[in-house]
Amino acid sequence: MKAIILSLALASLAFADAYKPVDWLKINQAGGLTVQLGFDAIISIGCMQLDNEKICDHVLDTKSSKWQYRKDNNSEWIDVPGSERIDSMCGFDSSYKDKMGVGLYRLVVEISIDGNVGKYTPNDIIEVRDDSEIATAIQVVSWGSLKSSVSR
């Protein structure tokens, strides 16, 4: 059986779409989520609901979220079936690999911040790949490393 490698990578301007990359929403090493504004942070391994949550003098309200997938950097982002959430956002679920396969995954969210609704994505993406020589692991890699490993 081949191992699954999950890699977090810094996103680049390759995300030129409706979702703005932000650094206050992060995917952590366990595939969970962190929302951090200033010194205040909320960390979740599963799902997180921000219901007019006050974080560092800002009020956040989650409207919707979903995970998206693309096979490589040359592919379009498509929604992962069953990942859509209303009023919450959830960390990465390894079952998405069974549905979509190896490739790149990102979280996209619609959140109200101080009453202004916007579409955001973390600066992190997850790379899922098969690698028979390496045991299951999560690695942080640069966007350049991700681009070269995906294009092989």
C-alpha positions as CSV (number, residue, x, y, z in Angstrom):
1,M,0.0,0.0,0.0
2,K,1.3,3.4,-0.9
3,A,1.7,6.1,1.8
4,I,-0.2,9.3,1.7
5,I,1.8,12.5,2.1
6,L,0.0,15.7,3.2
7,S,2.1,18.8,2.6
8,L,1.2,22.3,3.5
9,A,2.5,24.9,1.1
10,L,2.4,28.7,0.9
11,A,0.0,29.8,-1.8
12,S,1.1,32.2,-4.4
13,L,-0.7,34.5,-6.8
14,A,-1.8,31.3,-8.6
15,F,-5.0,31.9,-6.5
16,A,-6.1,34.8,-8.7
17,D,-9.9,34.1,-8.3
18,A,-12.9,35.1,-6.2
19,Y,-11.1,34.1,-2.9
20,K,-8.6,36.4,-1.3
21,P,-5.6,34.6,0.3
22,V,-5.2,35.6,3.9
23,D,-2.7,34.9,6.7
24,W,-5.2,35.1,9.6
25,L,-6.8,31.8,8.6
26,K,-4.4,28.9,8.7
27,I,-4.4,25.1,8.1
28,N,-2.3,23.5,10.9
29,Q,-0.1,20.4,10.7
30,A,-3.0,18.2,11.8
31,G,-5.2,19.5,9.0
32,G,-7.2,21.6,11.5
33,L,-7.9,25.3,11.4
34,T,-6.6,28.3,13.2
35,V,-8.1,31.8,13.1
36,Q,-5.7,34.4,14.5
37,L,-6.2,38.2,14.6
38,G,-3.6,40.0,16.7
39,F,-2.9,38.0,19.9
40,D,-6.3,36.3,19.9
41,A,-6.7,32.9,18.3
42,I,-9.2,30.1,17.9
43,I,-7.8,26.6,17.1
44,S,-9.9,23.6,16.0
45,I,-9.1,20.1,14.9
46,G,-12.6,19.4,13.7
47,C,-15.2,22.1,12.7
48,M,-15.3,25.7,13.9
49,Q,-18.3,27.9,14.0
50,L,-17.7,31.6,14.2
51,D,-21.1,33.1,15.2
52,N,-20.5,36.8,15.7
53,E,-17.3,35.8,17.5
54,K,-15.2,38.7,18.8
55,I,-11.5,38.2,18.1
56,C,-9.1,41.1,18.7
57,D,-11.8,43.8,18.4
58,H,-13.3,42.3,15.2
59,V,-16.6,40.4,14.9
60,L,-16.4,37.3,12.7
61,D,-19.4,35.4,11.4
62,T,-18.9,32.3,9.2
63,K,-21.4,32.2,6.4
64,S,-20.2,29.1,4.4
65,S,-17.2,27.0,3.6
66,K,-16.0,24.2,1.4
67,W,-12.9,22.4,0.2
68,Q,-11.7,22.6,-3.4
69,Y,-9.4,20.3,-5.3
70,R,-7.3,20.4,-8.4
71,K,-5.0,17.7,-9.8
72,D,-2.1,20.1,-10.4
73,N,-1.2,23.7,-10.9
74,N,-2.6,23.7,-14.5
75,S,-6.1,22.4,-13.4
76,E,-9.1,24.4,-12.4
77,W,-10.3,24.3,-8.8
78,I,-13.4,22.2,-8.3
79,D,-15.6,21.7,-5.2
80,V,-15.1,18.5,-3.2
81,P,-18.5,16.8,-2.9
82,G,-19.8,16.7,0.7
83,S,-17.3,19.3,2.0
84,E,-19.8,22.2,1.9
85,R,-20.8,23.7,5.3
86,I,-23.2,26.4,6.2
87,D,-22.4,28.6,9.2
88,S,-19.1,26.7,9.9
89,M,-15.8,25.6,8.5
90,C,-14.1,22.2,8.9
91,G,-10.5,21.1,8.8
92,F,-9.2,18.7,6.1
93,D,-10.8,15.3,6.0
94,S,-8.6,12.5,4.7
95,S,-11.7,10.9,3.1
96,Y,-11.5,13.7,0.5
97,K,-8.6,11.8,-1.1
98,D,-10.8,8.8,-1.6
99,K,-13.3,11.0,-3.4
100,M,-10.9,13.1,-5.5
101,G,-7.5,11.4,-5.5
102,V,-4.0,12.8,-5.2
103,G,-3.5,16.5,-5.9
104,L,-3.9,19.9,-4.2
105,Y,-6.7,20.9,-1.8
106,R,-7.7,24.3,-0.4
107,L,-10.3,25.6,2.0
108,V,-12.5,28.5,0.8
109,V,-14.8,30.4,3.1
110,E,-17.3,33.2,3.1
111,I,-17.0,35.2,6.3
112,S,-18.4,38.4,7.6
113,I,-15.8,40.6,9.3
114,D,-17.3,43.6,11.2
115,G,-20.4,43.2,9.0
116,N,-18.5,43.1,5.6
117,V,-18.9,39.7,3.9
118,G,-15.9,38.5,1.9
119,K,-14.5,35.3,0.3
120,Y,-11.2,34.1,1.7
121,T,-8.8,31.2,1.4
122,P,-5.8,30.5,3.7
123,N,-2.3,31.0,2.4
124,D,-1.8,27.3,3.0
125,I,-2.9,24.5,0.7
126,I,-2.7,20.7,1.2
127,E,-0.9,18.5,-1.2
128,V,-1.9,14.8,-1.1
129,R,0.3,12.4,-3.0
130,D,1.3,8.8,-3.0
131,D,4.9,8.0,-2.2
132,S,5.9,4.4,-1.5
133,E,9.2,5.4,-0.1
134,I,8.0,7.7,2.7
135,A,5.7,6.9,5.6
136,T,2.5,8.9,6.1
137,A,3.5,12.4,7.2
138,I,2.6,16.0,7.0
139,Q,5.3,18.3,5.8
140,V,5.6,22.1,5.4
141,V,7.1,23.0,2.1
142,S,7.6,26.2,0.1
143,W,5.2,27.0,-2.8
144,G,8.2,26.5,-5.2
145,S,8.9,23.0,-3.8
146,L,5.2,22.2,-4.2
147,K,5.2,23.3,-7.8
148,S,8.2,21.2,-8.7
149,S,6.9,18.1,-6.8
150,V,3.5,18.3,-8.4
151,S,4.8,18.8,-12.0
152,R,7.0,15.7,-11.9
